[in-house]
């Protein structure tokens, strides 16, 4: 029994809170999965069963207990072009290949790379994803009128807003009174009960189906129905790589966020493997795949879900809902779910950004804004790459400005340059300007004790300076160079003469 509890709730928590949190998440997964299925132009059952497989497998095998995975909008917006151009069978093959790539990333222990993401990139991701969740809920305020989606107005809009506000109030204030019940689940049940008690004319989950009648059944295994040719690989590989990056980026960033919230530490590489297995199984059972869901993970964590039990309950409950309770689930008012998701947006957004954005360096503020905007208008993978590139360029620029030299003349008449700061591709121009080759004496020393030679560009710059001195018949001594530098400079012995003094290894 102790081993079972340690597996299901390795980070603590309680059986009741994890169970109720799982029930709440299962309800929240239904409209999101249907919505993302319609975005991807696939049957709603594809998204629902993808959510089931992703949620259950990552809960059992993932590296972050309490985190929820499912079909996501970030991946849906990528696969829609694949489905429309080549058909749904190519989607399933792509999802399988995506899973294999993610498993390889985990086995190669590359998940830890997400740990070194700059803090501004993380803040931009959180803010951008919160706004994406917010915008994704706005379409629930539209209704189909004669084949055209129009905004609600008048009494229907007032009722919708009132119920959304009620759900938000319950979700926010109930935890202040008691934490024995998940506030999101209570909000959903309360709004649903009031809607039918007072016969309110509101939009329900069934209205999201767009006229599609869903017949729930058991998912069935199916071998890939695509030609196993190089042409097929050329079609699906670019999509699989993109989905792999997006899925792991969103999953591992969500993992880091939940780590901070719960003061625990997940295992990134294990999560990569679990996400890959989830997508692999999902593809073979005709699913659209998925990744970690920040919104549902926040609901689960906020409701007290801390262990694997909450994700397991969410996955199994979603499966049972689809099979047996779909006639009831499809009658849940969308206002209840929108209210819960609005609270997720409020709790997810880094509101402290407005306070510290004027106190941090300008480049960090720019990275936050850039990543937020790119997340909204493109996808998470592009946003992360853009943020990391900007951060790397800023770091290189600032580091390049730190190189300088102190000079002195030794009793023997030599001129000594004591170099300070990193020497790399970004600082080689400033490095070359430090030396007065023509005016220097016949013997010069460059001391690298307080510097570090970082790349081949730096080695090339040292060789260039050496050649300049030798061209004027002057002798150059290089002091405190690392073994790596000596090895690379040694290849140019036939061109330059270097006397290397005191060469300790870098530690």
PyMOL commands that set and color helices and strands:
alter all, ss='L'
color gray80, all
select helices_A, chain A and resi 2-8+15-39+44-61+73-86+88-107+111-116+119-141+154-177+183-197+205-209+230-262+268-284+294-302+308-324+326-329+334-348+353-356+362-377+380-400+428-432+456-471+483-490
alter helices_A, ss='H'
color red, helices_A
select strands_A, chain A and resi 69-70+142-145+148-151+291-292+404-409+415-423+443-453+475-479+499-501
alter strands_A, ss='S'
color yellow, strands_A
deselect
rebuild
show_as cartoon
